[in-house]
Amino acid sequence: MIEVFRTNVCEEIQASEIIALLQQHFPGSKINFDLEDCDKVLRVEADHILPYPVSKLLHSHGHLCEVLA
């Protein structure tokens, strides 16, 4: 399953920190950012992933995170 999110993450260092944080909470998942995209896309691929915990985690660290339809 893949979930795709719009974020406001602009810096590569922020993206790396968020990826590490998400991997702690969702071990075994594949996580990456496309900072070149206008939506600063975050992709999370896992056997089972719910969008709300991902959004909540980013929001708790001061970042915008919305599911892309």
N, C-alpha and C positions, 0 to 999 in steps of 0.2 A: 504494500500500500504506500502511496506517495501523497503527502500533503504539501501544498505550495502556499507560501505566505508573502504578503507585501510587508516590507519593513522600512524603517528609516535609518538603518545601519549604513554608514557611508565609508567608514575606515576599515582597512584590512585587519588592523589589530583588534578592533571591536568584533569583527566577524570571527576571528580566530578564538577570541575569548568566549563568545557565545556558543560556538561549535563545541568547545571543550566543556562548557557548562551543560549543554544539551546532551552530550554524550555521557556525562555522569548520570543524568536522569533517565536517559533512554539508551542504555548500553546495547551495542550490536546494530544500532541504526546508522544509516549513511546520511550525512548532513553536509550541505554546502550552500554557499551564497553565490549569487550572480550580482555583483555590485555594479556591473556595467549596465544592467537593465534599469530602466527608469523607476521600477517598483522595488529595486534593491531586494530581489527575490531570495527567499530562504526555502530550500527544499529539504524535506525530511522523509526518508524512505525507511520503513520498518515493517515487520510482519503485522504489527498492530500498533497504530498510532492515533491518538485523539487530538484534534486541533486545539481544544481549550487549554490543556496543560502547557502546550508549547507557547501559546499566546500569553498566558498568565505568567510564565517564567520570564519571557522577554519584557513584558510590562513591568514586572517587579524590579527589573534592572534598568528601567527608564526608556525602553524602546517601544516604538509602535510595532504592532504585529497583527495583521489581519489576514484571514484566509482569502486566497484568490479563487474565484469561481471559475 
